[in-house]
Amino acid sequence: MSAPELCHVFMFVEPGAPEAEALERLGLRESYRRDHPGQGTTNVCYCFDNAFLELLWVTDRAAIVSPVVARTGLSERADWRENGANPFGIALRGAPAAPFPTWDYKPPYLPAGMSIPVACSSDDSAQPLLFMSPGNARPDQWQDGRAGNRQLTGGLSEIAKLELTLADGVPLSDDLQALVNMEILELGKENAGSEPRLVLTVTRSDGGPDRRLELPAMKWLEA
């Protein structure tokens, strides 16, 4: 049985994604954008060889609080700066079953009969949204051109590691511990204060030292 691996991570940002400008200044290049009809969100994505980073924002408040979508907590996550919710999502791929208990999310933008298994622990919006992606291929294997040149122009290759720090007082869920046990995720050793933090360790295509991208600060950390 194949083990799950990282598919992508997302973070809720301000409408229109002004944070994308910060990523561009850091040397990342946009791969594609996509609307999510019926879910009330749109995104901009940055593909690496093995996974991608998604900036997500709200475009339709009525849709994101509809009965079909509400359990995901996307509305609360979008307002994380006001309500203390967790703005991050972690998607896995490549396994016949999720490594945690799930419920089936059937967003209107997916074809009929398809669903996204979402971790039941993510009902707590202070936790990141954990789910299984419908896709099973790495961006460097996509055939539709969406991945473009990925981040090769900036000399970046793969997302090698995720390091998550939860906000003060938020307990580590069993599902997050499962990801730690599978070495998909590491826990941050520093106190995040009132805001959670996610650090992406990115390898370089020339074999040079890894780079560490801190979210939501949108900055490279010093080695």
C-alpha positions, 0 to 999 in steps of 0.5 A: 500500500502506497504511503501518502505524500504532500500534494500542496499547502494553502494559505488564506490571503486578502482578496486579490492576493496582494501577498502574491507581490511579496512572493514575486519579490522573493523570486517565486513565479506564478504558475496558474490561477483557478476559480472555485465556482460554488465554493466562493474562492479563487486562488493563485498557485506556485508550483514546485517540482513535487508540490505547490503553494496555493494562496486562496481568497474569498470571492463569494461570501454567500457561497462559502457559508452555504450548507455544502461548504460550511463544514470546511470552516473556509469562511472562518479560516478566511477571517483568521486575522480577526477570529484566531482561526488557522489559515493553512491547509495541507493536502496529501495525495498518492494513498488509497485512504487517508491516514485520519478519519474523514468526511466527504466534501463534495464542492460544486466545482468538482465533477459529479461523483467526486469528493474530497476526504477532509479530516474530521479534526479540521472541524476545529478551525483552529487546526489546519484543514487536512484533506486528500487531494483528488489529483495523484501526480506531481506538478513536474508530471502534469501534462496540461501545462499549468505548472509551467516552468515551476520555480526553475527560473529561481533555481528552486526544486522541491518542497522538502519539509513542512514545519508547522507552529500552532497558535498559543493554546491550540493542542496538537491533534491526533491527525497532525501527530499522524503526519509527524509520524509519517515525516510529512510534517514537523512541529515548530519549536518556537512559540507562535503567539497568537498567529500560527506559522508554516515554514516551507523548506525548499531545495535548490535545483543546483544542489545548494543550501535549502531555503526556508519560506515563512508564512504568513510573513512571506519572507525567506528565513536566514540560514 
